[in-house]
Amino acid sequence: MAIPFLRSEKLTVLATSSAKRLNYLPEVATLIESGLVDFEVEPWQGILAPTGTPNQIIERIQFEVHALLQLSAIRDRLKGMGSDPVGSSSAEFNRKIKIELEQNQKLIHLLGLTLD
């Protein structure tokens, strides 16, 4: 993680690629604010299950993760590592993955990248 380096001022952050300013770096402008419109890339973590996993298992995992994310110790620990805990629904998470895959596909095509 770069957070310890940022706090020690060994790195200078020019901008963030998220759509909005980060809670843990509020003084750092976004790339959008810096003039690069329609650019948003945010790191994320999530829990995925194999296709065909029963809905009751998905719902139980989602319930337990949501409960964990309500604990201040967990939220503080994640924020301290530079994460912004969200805890979205399965539908929201699926939508985020789909949008990101579409954006990446456009970028790969635009740049003419191929697998060798």
N, C-alpha and C positions, 0 to 999 in steps of 0.2 A: 504494500500500500504506500502511496505517496504522502499520505496525511502527516506522518512524522516529519518528513522533509519539508512539507509546506509550513508546518508550525515552527520548524527550526530556521526558516527563511533561507534554506539552501537552494530552493527552487523559486523561480518567479513564474506565477501563473499569468498567462496572457489573456486567456478567455476560457470559458467552459462550453462544452458542446451541448449542454442541456437547453431546453426551451426557456427555462427561467433560472434565475440566480440560485445558487446552492445555499442552503441554510448554514452550512459550515464554512462557506467562502462568500459571504454576502457582498464583499467589496469587489469581487471579480465579475466583470461583464460577461455576457453570453456572446457567442459568435454571431448570433442574430443581431444583438445590440451593436456589435462591431461592424455590421454591414453585410454579413454573409447570410442572406435571407433563405428561408426554407431549409435550414440546416438544424437538425436535432438528432443527436445520438446520445443515448444515456445507457450506462451500464445497468444491468438488472440481474437479479437472481430469482429463481423460482423453483418450484417442485413440479416435476413432470411425472406422469404415470404412463405405463404402456397402454396402447389402444385396447379397448375392451375391458379395462378395469371397471368393476361394478361401481355404479354411481354412489352407493352407500359408502364405499371405501373412500372415494374421492371427497364426498361431503364430510366424512369423519376427519380426514387429513386436513381439509380446509378449515374445519371448525377448530381443530387443535392448534394449527398454525396461527389462526386469527386470535385465539386465546393467548398464545405465547406473545404475540406482537402487542398485546395490551399491557404486558408487564413492563414497568418502567425500567427495570434492570436490563431486560432484553433490548428495548428500544434505545436506551442510552448506550449500550454496548455496540449496537449496529451503527448508531449515529457517530460514535467515536471512531469507527472504522471507515467512515465516509459514506455510509449507506443511508437511504431515506426510506425507512420501513413503510410499506403501503398496505399489503395484505388484501389484494383485489380478489374478485370472484374468479371462478374458472372461466366464465365467458369473457370477462375483461382481459384476463391474461391471454386467452386464445386470440382475442382481437389484437392485442399488442404484438404478439408473435407474428401474426399474419401481416400486419402493417410493416413490421420490421423486415420480414422476408421479402415483401414486395419492394420496399425501398432498396434493399441490398441487391435485389435482382436488377433493378433499374440502373443502379450504380455500376454493377459488374458489366452490364451491357454497354453503358455509356463509356466506360473505360476500356472496353474491348478485352476484358480479362478472360483467359481460358485456362482449362486444366490441362497440364501436359503429363 
